[in-house]
Amino acid sequence: MKTAIWLYLFLFLAFFDLHAQYPILTPFAISLGAAPTFIGWMMGIYSLTHLPGNLIAGTKIDKHGSKRYIIFSLTTAGILLLLQAYVDTPWQLLILRALSGFVLAFLSPACMTLLAQLSSDPTTQGKYMSGHGVVHTLASVVSPAAGAFIVAGIGFSGTFQILGILLIITGLMAFFTIPAVKAASTASAKVLPPMEGRFLPISWRYFVLPLVIACSQGVLFFELPLRGSGSASILSTGLLFSIISLGALTTLSMLFLNRYSTKLRLAAGVLLMAISFFLLASVPELPLWLVLYVLGTSKGIIFPALATMFVQLSRGARLGRIFSIQSIATSLGSFVGPIAAGQIRMEISPYFLAFLVLMIGLLFLPFSKQVRTSTLTPEPKHI
């Protein structure tokens, strides 16, 4: 439990640092002279360079453990943020964002794997995943608004310097406090004959959901800061991102939701998110903050259920690979989302695109087979 508390602290600081940039990057790129299409590529390239990092992280984390990759990801990303404070052209920003995407690709699968390895009990693992979601959401509640206020006070350069130093300090703290835990789940994987010789112990179709969810989130992160310009717009955008996180925190606090099937929660959450994007596209008269709050509640339902489902279906086997593939799917979606939004926003609302991909992703969730929380029934090889 002590390790989990330390890890939650590092995750909070890391997520605070990363989410604080959401309302900043688009105005910063505009101040450098970047066009909306270029901004879409800048946000997308960050996710695209996640892919090689995720591919490397999968097998390496299972082999060597998570600690070294958490430290590498945090400290290197902090150094890149310090350099980002001194860019003066859009292309320099694009290159640094690409490098940041690669080094941060190790962070999420390493942290998720370490949390899952802290216990061999599926119920306890699910609680750790829910704790990860709570920490992530708490950080994302305060960080967008905080980032916007910091920019208003000391400018873009000073903000990136502060965020970079925070990440480096977090990496140094992780070096002294995180134990070197290797893949404890591999022992249990050896007694699961149906999984021998398989790259993943679960069906690939489950990774469609993180793909379409990330695509819709990429659309939102691209489109929302483009509502206006100036410091007032940056502040309001930061507050809107915080409202989304408040909505997520609301449903994360509803612990009774954990009693329901993970697939039922996923289906309900994705449907609620899709409806929210449809309202953003078709009913602009509705209060924006209210729709974003509802959208946030869907995130609070989806993400803990998704992580818990992966742990339950895999029975603790090859978690590094599973969470790396999940990160790859998320990276692909985050890459496609803002680029597609930048290309179509003059003809059609990008929010409608997000609605469509979410509804398509919902069709790939196999409702006929239930994920059991009380028993560890092996997942069939063919679905």
N, C-alpha and C positions, 0 to 999 in steps of 0.2 A: 504493500500500500504506500509506503514511503516513496518508492520509485515512481509510482503513479502520480503522486502529488508533485514531485519535482518535474516530471514530464509534463503535467498539466500546466505548471508555471511556465516552462519553456515554450510550450505550445501557445499559451496566451500571449506571451511577449512576441513570438514570431508572427502569429496571426494578427496581432495589433499592428505590427510593423507593416505587414503586407496589405491589410485592408485599408490602412491609412492612406495608401497611394491611390485608391480607386477614384476619389473625386479630384485628384491632383494631376494624374498623368495626361488626360485629354486636354485640359487647359494649358498645361506645361508644353505639350507638343504644339498646340496652336500658337503659343507665344514664340516658339521657335520657327514658325512659318509653315507648319505641316498642314496639308489638306485633309478633309475628312476621310478620303480613301486611304491616304497614307497612314492615318491614325488607326484605321481598321487593320491594316497590315502590321502596324507596330504592336497592337494588342494581340493579334493573331500569331505573330512570330514568337512571342513569349511562350505560347502554348505549343507551337510546333517544335521548338527546341526542347520541350519537355520529353519528346518521344525517345531520343537516344538515351537520355538520362534514365527514363523509366525502364528501358530495355536492359540497361546495365544494372540498374538497382535490383531488379527482380531476383535474379539468381545470386547476386553478390550478398544481398541482405540475408537470404536463406543460408548462405555459406558462412559469412563472417559476423553476422549480427548487425544491429542497428546503430550502435553508438558512434562509430567512426563516420558514418554517412550523415548522421544528424549534425555532428560537429562541423564536418566539411561544408554541408549545405548552408548552415547558419552563418559561419564566419566568411565564406566566400561571397555569399549574397550581400553581406554587410559591406565588404570592400567594394563591390560593384555599385552599391548605392552611394557610397562616398564619391566614386568617380562620376556617377550620374549628376552630382551637384555641379559639375564643371563643364557639362556639354553645352555647345552653342549651335549645333545644327541638328535637324531631325534625324539624319543618318547616324550620327554618333549615338543618339538616344536609341535608335533601332538596334544597333549592334550591342549596346549594353543590356537592353531588354532581352535580346536573344541569348546572351550569356547567362543572364539571371534565370531565364527559363530552364536552361540546362542544369545549373547547380541546384536550383530549388526542386527539381524533379525527384531528388533523393529524399526530400524531407517527409512528405506525406506517407509514402509506403513504409519508410523506416519507422516513423512514429506509430503508425497503425499496427505494424507487425510487432513492435516492442510492447505495446499495450496488450495485444492479444496473447503474447507469450508470458505475461505476468501471471496467468492462471491457465490451468488446463480444463477448468469447468466452463462449459458453454454459457451458462447463465451469468457467471461472473464476467466472462469476456464481453457479453452483451452489455453489462453495466459499464464496463470500461469504455466501450464504444459510445454509449450514451454520454458518459462524462466527457469524452472527446468532443462530441457535438455541442455540449453545454459550454465548454471552454472556448471552442471556436466561435460560437454565437455571442458569448459575452464580449469577446475581443472585437467582433465585428459590429457590436452595438455602439461602442464608444469610439472606435478608431476612425471611421470615415469622418465623423464630425470633428474629432480631435485633429486629424490631418488637415482638414479645411481651415480650422481656427489657427493652426500653427502657420500655414501658408499665409493667411491674412496678416499674421503678426511679423514673421521674419522672412517671408518669400520662399520661392521654390528651392533655391540653393541651400539655405539654412535648414529647411525641412528635410531634404534628402541627407544632409550631413547627420542630423539628429537620428533619423531612422537607421542609417547605416551603422552608427556607433552602437545603437541599441541592439542590433542584430549581432554585431561582433561580441559584445559583452555577453549576450545570451549564449553564443557558441562557446565562450570560455567557461561559463558556468556549467554548461552541459558536460564539458570535458572532466570536470572535477566531481560531478554528482551522479551521472548516469552510469550504472554498472554495465560491464561488457557481457550482455546476455546473448548467447548464441541461440540458434533455432531449436528451442526445446520441443517444438511441435514435430520435428522430424522423427523423433522416437515413436510418437503415436502414429505417424504416417506409415511406419514400417509394418504395423500390424493391420493395415487396411489393404488387403490384396486387390480389391477392385480398382485401386488407384495406382497400382504399380505400372510403370511405363507410360503414364499419362502426364502430359505437360501441366495440365490443370485438373483438379478434382471436381470441377463443376462445369456446367454447360456454358458455352461462349455467349449464348443469347442473353444471359443476364447482364452482360456489359453494354448492351444497347441502351439501357436506362441511364447510366452515368454519361454516356455519349450525348443523348438528346437533352438531358438536364443541363449539362455544361454548355451545350450550344445555345439554349435559351438564356442562360445566365450571361453568356458572352454578348448576346444581343442587348440585354439589359444594361450591362456595364459599358457598352459602346454608346447606346442611344441616350441614356439618362443624362450624362454630363453635357450633351449637345443641345439641351433645352435653351441655353443662353450663354452669356459670357460675362466676365468680370468677377470680382471677388464676391459679390452678393450671390451670384449663381453658384460659385464653388461652395459657399457655405450652405446654401439650400440643398445642393446635391449631396453633400456630406450628411446632412440631416436626414435626407430621404433614404440613403443607404442605411443609416442607423435605424430608421423606422422599419426597414425590411428585417433587420436583425432582431428588433424588438418583437416582431411577429413570430420569428423563429423561436425566440426565447420563450414566448408564451406557450407554444405547443411542446417544446422540450420540457417544460415544467409540469406538463400533464402526464405524470408517471403512469397513470392508469392505461394510457395508450399502449404501453409495453405488453399488456395482457392479450392484445389482439394479434392475429397472424401478421407476419412481416409483409407478406404479399398483399394482404388487404390494406395495410397502412401505406405501402408503396403505391398501390392503385389509387387510393383516395388522395394521397398527396400530389401525385402527378396530375390527376384530373383537376384538383383545385388550382394547381399552378397554371395549367393550360387555360382554365377559365379566367384567371387573373390576367394573363397576357391577351386573351380575347377582349376583355373589357378595356384594357389599355389601348387596343387598336381600334375598337368600334364605338366605345362610349367615352369620349374625352371629357364629357361634362361631369363625370364622376370625380370626386376629390382624389387627386393623385396619391396623397399620403394613405388614404383608406385602402385603395387597391393594392398598393405596395405592402401595406401591413398584412393584408390577406395573403399576398404572395409569399411573404415571409413565414406565415404560419405553415404554409405547405412545405417550405424548406425544413422546418423543425420536425415535420412528420417524416419526410423522405430520407434524410441523410442518416439518422441513427438506424432506421429500419434497413437501409441498404447495407451498411457496414455489418449489422448483426446478421443479416441474411447470408452474406459472404462467409462469415465465420461459421455459422451453423451448417451451411451446405458443404463446406470444405472439411469440417470436423477438425480444424486446426492444422491441416496439412497444406504445405506450400503457401503459407500466408504472404511471404514476400512476393511471390509471383502474382498471387491474386490481387493484392493491393497495387502492385506495379501495373498490371493490366488495367485495373480500374483507373489508375492515374493516366495511363495512355489514352483510354477512352475519354476521360475528362479533358485531356490536353487536345485531342482531336476536335471535340465539341467546342472547346474554348477558342480553337483556331478558326474553325469554320464560321462560328456565330458572328463575331464582329466583322469579318471580311464580307460575309454575305449581307450583313446589315448595311455596310458601307456601299455596297454595289446597288442595292435595291431601294434604298431609303427615299429616293426621289420619285419612285413610281408606286411603291406600296409600303405600308407600315411594317417595319422590321418586327414589331410585336406580333403581327399576324403570322409571320414566318415562325416565330417561337411557338406560337399556339399549334401550328401544323406539325412541327417536329415532335412536340410533346405528345400529341395524340397518336402519331405514328409509333413512337416509342412505347406507348401504353399497349399497343397491339402485340408487342413482342414479349410481354410479361405472361408466362404460362400459368393461367389461373387454375388449370385442372389439377395441378400437383401442389400440395400445400407444404410449406416449410414448417416442420414440427419443432416446437421449442422444448417439449417435454422428453422426446426421444431423439436419438441420433440415427434416423433411418438413412441409409446410404442413398445418395442421389443417383438416379439411373444414368447410364452412359448416353442414352439416346432419348431426346425429348421430341 
